[in-house]
Amino acid sequence: MTPPMAAPAAAGVPRAAGWRLLTARGVEPDAATFLAACAHAHREGLHVLDLLPADLATERTMGLLRLVDPAGYRQDRLGEGRGAGFAVLVSEEVLARAGVDPAAPRPAPAELLALTRRLKEYATDATGLAIAPALSCGPAPDASGAARAGELRAQGLPPGALAAAQLAGLALLAGVAVRQGRWGAAAAGLYWIQPCLALGGPGTPLRPGDLALATAARPVRSLAAALRTAAATARTRRAGGATTPESERETARAAVRAADYRTDLAAGTDRFFEPRRQDCPWCGSRQLSVRVRVPDLLQAKPGLFTLDGCGDCGHVFQNPRLTVEGLEFYYRDFYDGRGGEGAATVFGRLGAAYRGRAEMLRPHGAPASWLDVGTGHGHFCNAARAVWPDTRFDGLDMGDAVRDAERRGWVETGHQGQFPEFAVKLAGQYEVVSMYHYLEHTRDPLAELDTAAAVLAPGGYLTIEIPDPESRMARLLGPAWLPWFQPQHQHLIPAANLREALAERGFTVLAEEHGPAHQGNDFFGAVALTATRLAPDPDRPWASPATPGRRALTHAVQVAALPCFAAAAVLDALRTAVARRTDGGNAYRMLARKDER
């Protein structure tokens, strides 16, 4: 048996202690396959093992290889769980933490794909793939467009967009073949024989039985599959969504959510704002001016938000400030609930940024204990373990996600609540406290710094990353500059102000980075915010029910924005290169040591 494998328990298959084999309906593994998978997983130190059937179809194999780098899959702590959707071997300990009932009815392939994706979150560096030579796919899998679209959605992929991209790619390839003579024909030929090149070599462990036929008929099959998927996606969109037990539950949750928002908005939004203040909360100056005034471009909830700038110290703050009730209203369904999966996907793609933050501590020794404040789902702590494998990472956040992070093992202990509430309980317990894109969300950043000073042991380190309100892009892009992030960002602090505040609390600043902290999303974010402003999500529960016209407008804006997004991505790449070379970007990091007294 070659590396990785997995599958749910089947009748007649013996149970090796501590393991369960989860299989899709119609897949019947034999005892030898199960026991060999257990031995392989134990030998490799795996807790989740997706088993690839020996007769896995060519296109399914190619699809999996597009998503997974087998050589780096296990080491990618933030990578999403991928598999073939037929069988997964899972340790009982992981099943228990993930809340999965191993005795539940066998899932469909799409459901097993979704489960594999979830299970990797509980075994981030202990999930693998393996070929099981004796495992068969069973009956021919459903090749309909609806089934394929369902499998793509289960893996967090947009079936409509992928089908459209595939059709566009085939059209482009056909055009090249017709117009470019021999070179165009060569390009089309390489696409045609790609399956044989990828899977037909002498050292290739996966050898699908349909390789020759799939290669010969590839253009026709690809076109047909894309058309079926696109048609199924369109039918689902017209019907208001896929009809599955989970979609029915989500429809019920959406109805409750919409009713709650109607109740909240019936009283208006004035109660979500405090009285406007006349002085700077940082230095007390009354030299204030409006820096930007912008609606909610993140979720398109009602309200208009103003950021004032201080003419003396440069501090930028929300004025009037949101009340606690207002913060709850505007945060709701962004990091959890309706927007939870999207937020988690974005955070899961910041691996390079997480590593850069963790590496900043390298010149100062290996920390034994680290508290990440505002940890959210714990993505940074999970990624930072690759840099500091012997460090104890704890997390703190107001939301329930910190409890999920604890169950997944991404943090050792999850503290839930406001950071200042823990000043006494956690006093002197940590060698490192980190605040990454956290301070700007707080109502009183100076109180947060006081708490960090209390929680750190003498000689400990405080590391902070926040948006830079002095960035040139802030003025160039105006309300469309993503780091304004209204209505969530309460304070944007110039670097000089933060250095001064740290010194007043007994810290010595050791390092400051601007270019490495730059987040390459200035232009892409501007396009996204503008598109949301022109045509917000028609199904948002805080708005009136969607109409066909509103849906058509949103779709038209999304299509029109595609070339803008492409251009923005190029501009952001250039902007990032300049930011790295000049040490100037849209954010900065600061590392400070608490002085020993």
matplotlib code that plots the C-alpha trace (Angstrom):
import matplotlib.pyplot as plt

x = [0.0, 1.4, 0.8, -2.5, -6.0, -9.4, -13.0, -16.1, -16.9, -18.5, -20.3, -18.0, -14.8, -12.9, -12.1, -8.5, -8.3, -8.8, -9.7, -12.8, -13.1, -15.8, -16.9, -19.3, -22.4, -21.6, -17.9, -17.1, -13.5, -12.2, -10.6, -7.1, -7.4, -8.7, -5.9, -3.3, -4.6, -4.4, -0.9, 0.1, -1.5, 0.2, 3.5, 3.3, 1.8, -1.4, -4.9, -6.8, -6.1, -8.0, -7.9, -7.7, -9.4, -7.2, -9.8, -10.3, -11.4, -9.0, -10.8, -11.4, -7.7, -6.8, -9.3, -7.7, -4.2, -5.2, -6.2, -3.4, 0.3, 0.9, 4.4, 3.4, -0.2, 0.5, 2.9, 0.4, -1.2, -3.7, -4.4, -8.0, -8.7, -9.0, -9.8, -11.4, -14.8, -14.8, -13.1, -11.4, -9.6, -10.0, -8.8, -11.5, -9.9, -10.3, -13.8, -14.7, -13.2, -14.9, -18.2, -18.7, -20.9, -19.1, -22.4, -24.3, -25.6, -23.1, -22.6, -22.8, -19.4, -20.1, -20.9, -17.7, -15.7, -17.1, -16.4, -12.7, -12.4, -13.6, -11.6, -8.3, -9.0, -8.7, -5.5, -3.8, -0.4, -1.5, -3.7, -2.6, -3.6, -2.8, -3.6, -5.4, -4.8, -7.7, -10.2, -12.8, -15.0, -18.0, -20.9, -20.2, -20.5, -23.2, -21.8, -24.6, -24.0, -25.9, -23.7, -20.6, -21.8, -22.6, -19.1, -17.5, -19.6, -18.7, -15.0, -15.7, -15.4, -17.9, -19.3, -20.7, -17.5, -15.4, -17.7, -17.6, -13.8, -13.5, -15.8, -13.8, -10.5, -11.8, -13.0, -9.6, -7.8, -9.9, -9.3, -5.6, -5.6, -7.4, -5.5, -2.0, -1.2, 1.4, 2.0, -1.7, -2.1, 0.8, -0.8, -4.2, -2.4, -0.6, -3.9, -5.4, -2.7, -2.2, -3.8, -1.4, 1.6, 0.5, -0.6, 0.8, 4.5, 6.3, 6.7, 3.2, 1.5, -2.1, -3.0, -6.7, -8.3, -10.0, -6.8, -6.7, -10.4, -10.4, -7.4, -8.8, -12.2, -10.9, -12.0, -15.5, -15.8, -14.5, -16.9, -19.9, -19.0, -18.6, -22.0, -23.7, -22.3, -23.2, -26.7, -27.1, -25.8, -28.3, -31.2, -30.2, -29.9, -33.3, -34.8, -33.3, -30.5, -29.7, -32.3, -30.4, -31.0, -28.3, -29.7, -33.2, -31.7, -29.9, -33.1, -34.8, -31.8, -32.0, -35.7, -34.9, -32.0, -34.1, -36.8, -34.2, -32.8, -36.2, -36.8, -33.4, -34.0, -37.6, -36.3, -33.8, -30.0, -29.6, -29.2, -26.1, -24.1, -22.7, -22.8, -20.2, -17.1, -15.3, -11.8, -9.2, -9.3, -5.6, -4.2, -7.2, -6.8, -9.9, -8.3, -10.5, -11.5, -13.4, -11.0, -13.6, -17.3, -18.5, -21.4, -21.0, -19.2, -18.5, -22.0, -24.1, -26.0, -27.7, -25.7, -23.2, -19.8, -17.4, -13.7, -12.2, -8.5, -6.6, -4.7, -2.2, -1.3, -2.6, -4.8, -7.8, -11.0, -14.6, -16.8, -19.5, -18.3, -20.5, -22.2, -21.6, -25.1, -24.0, -20.8, -22.8, -25.2, -22.5, -20.2, -23.0, -22.7, -19.3, -16.9, -19.5, -23.0, -23.7, -20.2, -18.2, -17.1, -16.0, -14.0, -12.4, -11.4, -9.8, -7.9, -6.7, -4.9, -2.7, 0.0, 2.9, 1.8, 1.4, 4.9, 6.4, 4.7, 6.1, 9.6, 9.8, 10.6, 13.5, 16.4, 15.1, 15.0, 12.3, 9.2, 7.6, 4.2, 2.3, -1.1, -2.7, -5.3, -8.1, -7.2, -10.5, -10.5, -6.9, -5.3, -2.2, -1.5, -2.0, 0.4, 2.9, 3.4, 5.5, 7.9, 7.7, 6.7, 7.6, 5.7, 2.4, -0.1, -3.2, -5.9, -8.3, -11.3, -14.9, -16.5, -17.3, -14.7, -12.0, -13.7, -13.6, -9.9, -9.4, -11.3, -9.3, -6.1, -5.1, -4.7, -4.0, -6.5, -9.1, -10.1, -13.4, -14.2, -12.8, -9.0, -9.1, -11.2, -8.3, -5.7, -5.7, -6.4, -3.5, -1.1, 2.6, 1.8, 3.1, 6.4, 4.8, 1.5, 0.5, -2.2, -2.5, -5.1, -6.8, -6.1, -8.0, -11.1, -11.1, -13.0, -10.1, -6.7, -4.7, -6.6, -5.7, -2.0, -2.3, -3.6, -0.8, 1.7, 0.0, -0.3, 3.4, 6.1, 9.1, 11.3, 8.4, 7.5, 4.5, 4.1, 1.4, 0.3, -2.2, -3.2, -1.2, -3.4, -0.4, -0.4, -0.5, -3.1, -5.5, -5.7, -5.5, -8.4, -10.5, -13.6, -12.6, -9.4, -10.0, -8.2, -10.8, -12.9, -16.0, -17.8, -15.5, -12.3, -12.6, -9.1, -6.2, -3.0, 0.1, 3.3, 4.8, 1.7, 2.1, 5.8, 5.1, 2.3, 4.5, 7.3, 4.9, 4.0, 7.5, 8.2, 11.3, 10.6, 13.0, 11.8, 9.4, 8.4, 6.2, 7.0, 6.9, 3.5, 1.9, -1.2, -1.4, -5.1, -5.3, -6.6, -8.4, -10.1, -11.1, -12.8, -14.6, -15.9, -17.0, -18.8, -20.6, -21.6, -23.1, -24.8, -24.8, -25.6, -29.3, -29.9, -28.6, -31.1, -31.1, -32.6, -35.9, -36.4, -34.5, -36.2, -35.3, -34.2, -31.9, -30.4, -29.8, -28.1, -25.8, -24.9, -24.2, -21.9, -20.1, -19.4, -18.4, -16.0, -14.1, -11.6, -11.3, -10.3, -7.7, -6.2, -6.3, -4.4, -1.6, -1.5, -1.4, 1.5, 3.4, 2.4, 3.5, 6.9, 7.4, 6.2, 8.7, 11.6, 10.8, 9.5, 6.3, 2.9, -0.7, 0.2, 3.1, 4.4, 6.0, 7.9, 8.5, 10.1, 8.6, 11.4, 12.4, 12.1]
y = [0.0, 3.4, 6.5, 8.1, 6.5, 6.7, 5.4, 5.0, 1.7, -1.0, -4.2, -7.2, -5.1, -5.7, -2.8, -2.1, -0.5, 3.2, 3.5, 3.8, 3.4, 5.7, 4.8, 6.3, 4.4, 1.5, 1.2, -2.1, -2.3, -5.7, -6.5, -6.6, -3.1, -1.8, -3.4, -2.3, 1.3, 1.2, -0.1, 2.6, 5.4, 4.2, 4.0, 7.4, 9.1, 10.0, 10.5, 11.0, 9.0, 9.3, 6.1, 6.4, 3.4, 1.6, 2.2, 5.9, 7.5, 9.6, 12.9, 12.4, 11.7, 14.8, 16.9, 15.8, 16.5, 20.0, 20.6, 18.7, 18.7, 15.2, 16.0, 19.0, 18.1, 16.8, 19.6, 22.3, 23.1, 25.6, 23.5, 22.2, 18.5, 16.8, 13.3, 11.1, 10.8, 7.0, 6.0, 7.7, 6.2, 8.3, 7.9, 7.7, 10.5, 12.9, 11.7, 12.5, 16.0, 16.7, 15.5, 13.0, 9.9, 6.9, 4.9, 7.4, 6.2, 6.1, 9.4, 10.1, 10.9, 14.7, 14.4, 12.4, 15.0, 17.7, 15.5, 15.0, 18.7, 19.2, 16.4, 17.9, 20.8, 18.5, 16.8, 19.6, 18.0, 14.4, 14.0, 12.1, 10.3, 6.8, 4.4, 1.3, -1.3, -3.6, -0.8, -0.3, 2.7, 0.4, 1.2, 3.8, 7.2, 9.7, 11.7, 14.1, 17.9, 18.1, 15.5, 17.2, 20.6, 19.1, 17.6, 20.9, 22.8, 20.2, 21.1, 24.8, 25.4, 27.5, 25.1, 27.8, 29.9, 26.8, 25.6, 29.0, 29.1, 25.7, 26.6, 29.8, 27.9, 25.4, 28.2, 30.0, 26.7, 26.1, 29.6, 29.3, 26.0, 27.5, 30.8, 30.0, 27.2, 24.6, 26.3, 26.4, 22.8, 21.8, 23.6, 21.9, 18.6, 18.9, 19.6, 16.6, 14.2, 15.7, 12.7, 10.3, 12.6, 12.9, 9.4, 7.2, 7.3, 4.1, 5.4, 6.7, 4.9, 5.8, 4.1, 4.6, 1.8, 4.4, 6.3, 5.6, 6.3, 9.4, 10.8, 10.1, 11.7, 14.5, 17.6, 16.2, 14.9, 18.1, 20.2, 17.9, 17.9, 21.7, 22.2, 19.8, 21.5, 25.0, 23.8, 22.2, 25.3, 27.5, 25.2, 25.3, 29.1, 29.4, 27.0, 29.1, 26.6, 23.0, 20.8, 18.7, 18.1, 20.7, 23.2, 22.8, 23.4, 26.5, 27.8, 27.5, 29.2, 32.0, 32.6, 32.9, 35.2, 37.5, 37.7, 38.7, 41.4, 42.8, 43.1, 44.8, 47.3, 48.1, 50.5, 52.2, 52.4, 55.5, 53.5, 51.7, 55.0, 56.9, 60.7, 62.3, 63.3, 66.7, 65.6, 63.0, 59.9, 59.5, 63.0, 65.1, 67.6, 69.2, 69.7, 67.1, 66.8, 64.1, 61.7, 59.5, 58.9, 55.6, 53.1, 49.5, 48.1, 44.8, 43.4, 46.3, 46.7, 50.1, 53.0, 55.6, 55.7, 58.5, 58.3, 61.5, 62.4, 64.3, 67.3, 67.1, 63.4, 61.9, 59.4, 58.2, 57.0, 56.2, 59.2, 58.7, 55.4, 52.3, 51.2, 47.6, 46.8, 48.3, 46.3, 43.1, 44.1, 44.9, 42.0, 39.4, 37.0, 38.3, 36.0, 33.4, 32.4, 33.3, 34.6, 32.1, 29.8, 32.6, 34.3, 31.0, 30.5, 34.0, 33.4, 30.0, 31.6, 33.9, 31.3, 33.5, 36.4, 34.1, 32.8, 36.3, 37.3, 34.2, 34.6, 38.1, 36.5, 34.4, 36.7, 36.7, 33.1, 30.4, 31.4, 28.8, 30.4, 32.6, 34.3, 35.4, 38.1, 38.4, 34.9, 34.3, 30.7, 30.3, 30.2, 32.1, 29.7, 26.7, 28.0, 29.3, 25.8, 25.1, 27.8, 27.2, 23.5, 23.5, 26.7, 26.5, 28.7, 29.9, 32.1, 34.8, 36.2, 37.3, 34.8, 31.1, 30.4, 30.4, 27.3, 25.6, 26.5, 24.7, 21.6, 21.4, 21.7, 24.9, 26.5, 24.8, 26.9, 29.2, 32.2, 33.7, 37.3, 40.9, 41.0, 43.6, 41.1, 38.8, 41.3, 39.8, 36.2, 35.9, 38.3, 37.5, 34.2, 34.7, 35.2, 36.5, 38.4, 39.0, 41.4, 40.9, 43.2, 43.4, 46.8, 48.6, 46.7, 47.6, 50.4, 51.5, 50.4, 52.0, 49.8, 46.8, 47.8, 48.1, 44.6, 43.2, 44.8, 43.1, 39.7, 39.6, 38.3, 40.7, 40.6, 39.2, 40.4, 42.2, 41.9, 44.0, 44.3, 46.9, 49.0, 52.1, 55.2, 57.0, 54.7, 56.6, 54.2, 55.5, 58.9, 57.5, 55.1, 57.1, 55.2, 52.2, 51.6, 48.2, 48.8, 51.5, 48.4, 50.2, 49.7, 47.3, 49.4, 51.8, 53.2, 53.4, 54.3, 55.9, 54.1, 57.1, 57.1, 53.4, 53.7, 56.4, 54.5, 51.4, 53.5, 54.9, 51.4, 50.2, 48.7, 49.0, 48.7, 46.2, 46.1, 47.8, 46.4, 48.1, 46.3, 42.8, 43.5, 44.8, 43.0, 42.8, 43.7, 47.5, 47.4, 44.0, 45.2, 48.4, 46.5, 44.2, 47.1, 49.0, 46.0, 45.5, 49.2, 48.9, 45.6, 44.0, 40.4, 40.1, 37.4, 39.3, 38.7, 42.3, 43.6, 43.0, 39.7, 39.5, 40.2, 38.8, 42.3, 42.6, 39.2, 40.1, 43.3, 41.6, 39.0, 41.6, 43.6, 40.5, 39.6, 43.2, 43.2, 40.1, 42.0, 44.7, 42.0, 40.6, 44.1, 44.7, 41.5, 42.6, 46.1, 44.5, 42.3, 45.4, 47.3, 44.5, 44.3, 48.0, 47.9, 45.1, 47.0, 50.4, 49.1, 50.9, 49.3, 49.4, 47.9, 47.7, 45.3, 46.3, 44.1, 45.4, 44.0, 44.6, 46.1, 44.2, 46.3]
z = [0.0, -1.0, 1.2, 2.4, 2.7, 4.7, 4.9, 7.3, 9.2, 7.1, 8.1, 8.3, 8.6, 11.9, 14.1, 15.0, 18.4, 18.3, 14.5, 12.5, 8.7, 7.2, 3.8, 1.2, 0.3, -2.0, -1.1, 0.5, 1.8, 2.9, 6.2, 4.8, 3.4, 6.8, 8.8, 6.3, 6.5, 10.3, 10.2, 7.6, 9.7, 12.9, 11.2, 9.7, 12.7, 11.0, 12.5, 9.3, 6.2, 2.9, 0.9, -2.9, -4.7, -7.2, -9.9, -9.3, -12.5, -14.5, -14.2, -10.5, -10.1, -12.1, -10.1, -6.8, -8.0, -9.0, -5.4, -3.5, -3.6, -2.3, -1.1, 1.0, 1.9, 5.4, 6.4, 5.3, 8.6, 7.0, 3.9, 3.5, 3.8, 0.4, -0.6, -3.2, -1.3, -0.9, 2.3, 5.2, 8.2, 11.3, 14.9, 17.5, 19.4, 16.4, 15.8, 19.4, 19.2, 15.9, 17.3, 14.5, 15.2, 13.6, 13.7, 11.5, 8.2, 5.4, 3.6, -0.1, -1.7, -1.4, 2.3, 2.8, 1.0, 3.3, 6.3, 5.2, 4.9, 8.4, 9.9, 8.7, 11.0, 13.9, 12.6, 10.8, 10.5, 10.8, 7.7, 4.7, 1.5, 0.4, -2.4, -1.3, -4.1, -3.1, -2.6, -5.4, -6.1, -6.1, -8.4, -11.1, -9.3, -10.3, -13.2, -13.4, -13.2, -9.9, -8.3, -9.5, -8.4, -5.0, -4.6, -5.6, -3.0, -0.4, -1.0, -0.6, -4.4, -6.5, -9.1, -11.3, -11.4, -12.1, -14.9, -16.5, -16.2, -17.7, -20.6, -21.2, -21.1, -23.7, -25.9, -25.6, -26.4, -29.4, -30.7, -30.2, -32.0, -35.0, -35.2, -34.2, -36.6, -35.4, -32.1, -31.4, -32.4, -30.1, -27.2, -27.8, -28.2, -24.8, -23.1, -24.9, -23.7, -20.2, -18.4, -20.0, -19.2, -15.6, -14.8, -17.5, -16.5, -15.3, -11.8, -11.3, -8.4, -9.6, -12.9, -13.6, -15.7, -18.0, -18.7, -22.4, -23.1, -20.8, -22.7, -26.1, -25.3, -23.0, -24.9, -25.4, -21.8, -20.4, -22.4, -21.5, -17.8, -17.7, -19.5, -17.1, -14.0, -15.3, -16.1, -12.7, -11.0, -12.9, -12.0, -8.4, -8.4, -10.0, -7.4, -4.6, -3.7, -3.5, -1.7, 0.9, 4.6, 5.3, 2.9, 4.4, 7.9, 6.6, 5.1, 8.5, 10.1, 7.5, 8.2, 12.0, 11.2, 8.9, 11.6, 14.2, 11.9, 11.2, 15.0, 15.5, 12.7, 13.6, 16.3, 13.9, 14.1, 16.2, 19.3, 17.9, 18.1, 21.1, 21.2, 19.0, 20.9, 20.4, 21.4, 20.4, 22.5, 22.2, 23.0, 24.0, 21.2, 19.7, 16.3, 14.5, 10.9, 8.9, 7.4, 5.6, 5.7, 4.4, 4.6, 5.6, 2.5, 4.2, 4.7, 3.4, 6.7, 7.2, 8.7, 7.8, 9.6, 10.1, 10.9, 12.3, 12.2, 14.9, 13.6, 16.4, 16.9, 13.7, 15.5, 13.4, 15.2, 14.6, 15.6, 16.7, 18.1, 18.1, 21.3, 22.6, 21.1, 17.8, 17.7, 18.3, 15.4, 12.9, 13.8, 13.7, 10.7, 9.7, 11.5, 12.5, 11.4, 7.8, 7.1, 9.2, 6.5, 4.2, 7.0, 7.9, 4.3, 4.1, 7.4, 6.1, 3.2, 5.2, 5.9, 4.7, 6.9, 10.0, 9.4, 9.1, 12.4, 14.2, 12.7, 14.1, 17.5, 16.3, 17.3, 20.9, 21.9, 22.0, 24.0, 26.3, 26.5, 24.0, 24.3, 21.0, 21.8, 19.2, 18.0, 16.3, 15.0, 16.1, 12.6, 13.6, 16.6, 14.3, 11.7, 14.2, 15.6, 12.5, 13.6, 17.4, 17.9, 21.6, 22.5, 24.4, 22.4, 24.1, 22.5, 23.7, 21.9, 22.6, 20.1, 20.4, 17.7, 20.4, 21.9, 18.5, 18.3, 21.6, 20.5, 17.3, 19.2, 17.5, 21.0, 24.2, 26.2, 24.8, 27.0, 26.0, 26.9, 26.9, 27.3, 30.2, 32.2, 32.4, 33.6, 37.1, 36.3, 33.8, 35.4, 34.6, 33.0, 29.4, 27.7, 24.6, 24.0, 20.4, 19.0, 15.2, 13.7, 17.0, 18.6, 15.8, 16.7, 20.4, 22.1, 24.3, 22.8, 25.7, 28.2, 26.0, 26.2, 30.0, 30.2, 28.0, 30.3, 33.3, 31.6, 30.4, 32.7, 33.2, 30.1, 28.0, 24.5, 23.0, 19.3, 17.4, 13.8, 12.8, 9.7, 9.0, 8.7, 7.2, 4.2, 0.9, -0.4, 2.3, 0.6, -3.0, -2.6, -0.1, 1.1, -0.9, 1.1, 2.7, 6.0, 7.0, 7.4, 8.6, 10.9, 12.7, 13.0, 15.9, 16.0, 13.5, 15.3, 13.7, 14.5, 16.4, 18.7, 19.5, 20.2, 22.7, 24.4, 24.7, 26.3, 28.8, 29.9, 30.4, 27.0, 24.8, 21.1, 19.5, 15.9, 13.6, 10.2, 7.5, 4.2, 5.6, 7.3, 4.0, 3.1, -0.7, -1.1, -1.6, -5.2, -5.0, -1.8, -3.5, -6.4, -4.0, -1.8, -4.9, -6.3, -2.9, -2.9, -6.4, -5.9, -2.4, -1.7, -2.7, -0.1, 3.0, 5.8, 7.0, 3.7, 2.1, 0.2, -3.0, -6.3, -9.8, -10.8, -7.8, -8.4, -12.1, -11.1, -8.7, -11.3, -13.9, -11.5, -10.6, -14.2, -15.1, -12.1, -13.2, -15.5, -12.7, -10.2, -12.7, -13.1, -9.4, -8.7, -11.0, -9.4, -5.9, -6.9, -8.1, -5.0, -2.7, -4.4, -4.0, -0.3, 0.4, -1.1, 0.5, 3.8, 3.3, 3.2, 4.5, 7.9, 10.3, 13.0, 16.2, 18.7, 22.2, 25.4, 28.8, 30.9, 34.0, 37.1]

ax = plt.figure().add_subplot(projection="3d")
ax.plot(x, y, z, "-o")
ax.set_aspect("equal")
plt.show()
